[in-house]
Amino acid sequence: MKRTLENLRALKTEDLFDYSIVVVDNDKDQSAEETVANFGATTSIKVTYAVEPEQNIAMARNRALDFAVGDYVAWIDDDEFPADDWLLQFYRVLDQNPAAGALGPVEPIFENPPPRWILKGGFFEKRRRMTTGSTLRWQQTSTANALVRRNVSDNLSEPFRRQFGGGCEDTDFFKRTMEQGHTFIWCNEAVVSEIIPPTRWTRRYLIRRALLRGQNGRHFANAISVAKSIVAVPLYLLLLPFLLPAGQHYFVHFLMKIGDHAGVLLSLAGFNVMGRKYLVENLGKS
């Protein structure tokens, strides 16, 4: 978080706008309070610190909206840090486009060289790059790097819904706003970077993340997607022995596909596949 705040201090605006910062601590023990207070004492930027004691990422995002002011709300995770022209690039695109918001790329940063199979698999590349101005589908959205017009959520009684407390709360938000007629576009120049620690460079982490993603994805399941998952799990299991000789990145890629589909099916059957403890530890990190 400290690096995130330091980078937010240095954002370029070219006197076109000003901005403030809202930090929501999703910890009842207020573990981030000292870091935020120290930062706030050294900057002229308005910094608001708030606490959401319920460990639920949807409730934390709603708390942030409670304190947000101005015409736009920018979202960034606490393990990310923006380029100095991040907001400026977003602002320029939306100033020329009536879209409800814009999303940008999240580039992985490895503190040390990761295994080759991690790089070859592209497992931490969250979004495929597109041409600026491209219209997004709801499946391509998240709040990992986004600027949204503040009034977009006015017609939503609960912008981020409690039942998505373990993840996918942002995808649900964008899906519902798109159903109301709002459009979101891509801004390829508004870049943030995400630090990927070595603890995530494992098959175990990636498979667990896929299971969690599938578990959260049950909210979007329909008859067709469930049927695809029922077919996909045994099919991919049959393929696995033939994939390992082709490279570990292929093998893990299909293990994750199995996790995505199995997570949906197990969750619909009533199984909490990842458990409460794992969900709490990984809020907002999947």
ZAMARGU-4260 file (C-alpha; in steps of 0.2 Angstrom, whole numbers, plus 5000, padded with zeros to 4 digits):
<rodrens>
0) 5000/5000/5000 | 5014/5012/5004 | 5021/5011/4986 | 5003/5014/4979 | 5001/5030/4990
5) 5018/5036/4985 | 5014/5034/4966 | 4997/5043/4969 | 5006/5058/4976 | 5015/5061/4960
10) 5001/5060/4947 | 5001/5072/4933 | 4985/5083/4930 | 4991/5097/4918 | 4979/5108/4929
15) 4964/5099/4920 | 4957/5092/4936 | 4961/5089/4954 | 4959/5073/4964 | 4958/5066/4982
20) 4962/5049/4989 | 4950/5037/4999 | 4958/5022/5008 | 4946/5009/5015 | 4954/4997/5027
25) 4944/4980/5027 | 4951/4976/5044 | 4942/4979/5060 | 4959/4981/5069 | 4963/4996/5057
30) 4980/4989/5052 | 4983/5002/5038 | 4979/5017/5049 | 4997/5022/5053 | 5003/5020/5035
35) 4989/5031/5029 | 4991/5044/5043 | 5009/5045/5039 | 5006/5048/5021 | 4992/5060/5024
40) 5004/5071/5035 | 5016/5073/5020 | 5005/5078/5006 | 4993/5092/5002 | 4981/5080/4993
45) 4965/5076/5003 | 4967/5059/5010 | 4952/5050/5018 | 4954/5035/5029 | 4939/5024/5032
50) 4936/5006/5040 | 4924/4992/5034 | 4925/4980/5048 | 4916/4966/5039 | 4928/4956/5029
55) 4919/4958/5013 | 4926/4966/4997 | 4909/4972/4991 | 4906/4981/5007 | 4923/4989/5007
60) 4920/4996/4989 | 4903/5003/4995 | 4912/5011/5009 | 4924/5019/4997 | 4909/5026/4987
65) 4902/5034/5003 | 4917/5045/5004 | 4920/5048/4985 | 4918/5066/4979 | 4919/5073/4962
70) 4913/5068/4945 | 4923/5052/4943 | 4929/5038/4954 | 4945/5029/4950 | 4949/5011/4957
75) 4966/5004/4960 | 4971/4989/4971 | 4983/4991/4986 | 4996/4980/4978 | 4996/4990/4962
80) 5004/5007/4957 | 5000/5018/4943 | 5011/5027/4930 | 5012/5046/4933 | 5000/5050/4919
85) 4987/5036/4924 | 4973/5048/4928 | 4977/5060/4914 | 4976/5047/4901 | 4959/5041/4908
90) 4953/5059/4909 | 4957/5063/4891 | 4948/5048/4884 | 4932/5051/4894 | 4933/5069/4890
95) 4931/5065/4872 | 4919/5050/4874 | 4902/5049/4882 | 4906/5032/4889 | 4902/5029/4907
100) 4919/5024/4911 | 4936/5017/4905 | 4947/5002/4910 | 4966/5000/4907 | 4979/4987/4907
105) 4987/4979/4923 | 5005/4975/4920 | 5013/4961/4931 | 5029/4966/4939 | 5040/4952/4946
110) 5052/4957/4960 | 5064/4942/4955 | 5064/4932/4939 | 5050/4920/4940 | 5051/4902/4932
115) 5050/4902/4914 | 5033/4893/4913 | 5025/4907/4923 | 5030/4919/4910 | 5026/4908/4895
120) 5009/4905/4902 | 5005/4923/4905 | 4996/4918/4921 | 4996/4936/4928 | 4992/4945/4913
125) 4974/4951/4918 | 4968/4959/4902 | 4972/4957/4884 | 4978/4974/4877 | 4966/4983/4865
130) 4964/4998/4855 | 4960/5014/4865 | 4941/5017/4863 | 4936/4999/4861 | 4920/4994/4869
135) 4921/4981/4882 | 4909/4967/4887 | 4905/4964/4905 | 4916/4948/4905 | 4931/4959/4902
140) 4929/4971/4917 | 4936/4973/4934 | 4940/4987/4946 | 4959/4983/4946 | 4961/4998/4935
145) 4946/5009/4931 | 4939/5026/4930 | 4920/5027/4931 | 4908/5042/4931 | 4902/5045/4948
150) 4883/5045/4943 | 4884/5028/4935 | 4880/5020/4952 | 4866/5032/4956 | 4852/5020/4951
155) 4859/5005/4960 | 4853/5003/4978 | 4868/4992/4982 | 4882/4996/4969 | 4893/4981/4975
160) 4882/4967/4982 | 4886/4959/4998 | 4884/4941/4991 | 4899/4944/4980 | 4910/4947/4996
165) 4922/4934/4990 | 4925/4941/4973 | 4917/4945/4956 | 4909/4960/4965 | 4916/4972/4952
170) 4911/4961/4937 | 4893/4960/4944 | 4894/4979/4945 | 4899/4982/4927 | 4886/4969/4921
175) 4872/4977/4930 | 4877/4995/4924 | 4878/4989/4906 | 4861/4981/4907 | 4855/4999/4911
180) 4863/5005/4895 | 4880/5011/4901 | 4895/5008/4890 | 4913/5006/4896 | 4928/5007/4884
185) 4947/5003/4884 | 4961/5015/4887 | 4977/5007/4883 | 4988/5021/4889 | 4981/5021/4907
190) 4993/5009/4914 | 4995/5002/4932 | 5007/4989/4938 | 5004/4974/4950 | 5018/4967/4960
195) 5018/4948/4959 | 5027/4940/4975 | 5035/4923/4973 | 5022/4916/4984 | 5010/4916/4969
200) 5022/4908/4957 | 5016/4890/4961 | 5004/4878/4953 | 4995/4877/4970 | 4991/4896/4971
205) 4985/4896/4952 | 4974/4881/4954 | 4966/4888/4970 | 4963/4905/4962 | 4954/4896/4948
210) 4943/4886/4960 | 4939/4903/4969 | 4935/4911/4952 | 4924/4897/4948 | 4915/4897/4965
215) 4912/4916/4962 | 4907/4913/4944 | 4892/4903/4950 | 4882/4919/4951 | 4883/4921/4932
220) 4880/4903/4928 | 4865/4898/4916 | 4860/4882/4908 | 4872/4883/4894 | 4887/4887/4904
225) 4883/4874/4917 | 4882/4861/4902 | 4899/4867/4896 | 4906/4865/4913 | 4899/4847/4914
230) 4907/4842/4898 | 4923/4852/4900 | 4929/4844/4917 | 4931/4826/4911 | 4937/4831/4894
235) 4951/4842/4901 | 4955/4828/4914 | 4958/4816/4899 | 4969/4828/4890 | 4981/4832/4905
240) 4992/4817/4903 | 4996/4822/4885 | 4999/4841/4890 | 5013/4839/4902 | 5026/4834/4889
245) 5021/4850/4879 | 5026/4861/4893 | 5022/4865/4911 | 5013/4881/4906 | 5001/4871/4895
250) 4998/4858/4909 | 4994/4872/4922 | 4983/4882/4910 | 4972/4867/4908 | 4972/4863/4927
255) 4966/4880/4929 | 4952/4878/4916 | 4947/4862/4926 | 4947/4873/4942 | 4936/4886/4934
260) 4923/4874/4929 | 4924/4863/4944 | 4922/4878/4955 | 4906/4882/4947 | 4899/4865/4948
265) 4904/4861/4966 | 4897/4878/4972 | 4881/4875/4963 | 4880/4858/4972 | 4882/4867/4988
270) 4900/4865/4992 | 4911/4880/4998 | 4926/4873/4989 | 4939/4886/4995 | 4932/4888/5013
275) 4929/4904/5023 | 4947/4906/5029 | 4954/4906/5011 | 4940/4918/5005 | 4944/4931/5019
280) 4963/4930/5016 | 4961/4933/4997 | 4948/4946/4996 | 4952/4957/4981 | 4967/4948/4976
285) 4960/4935/4964
</rodrens>
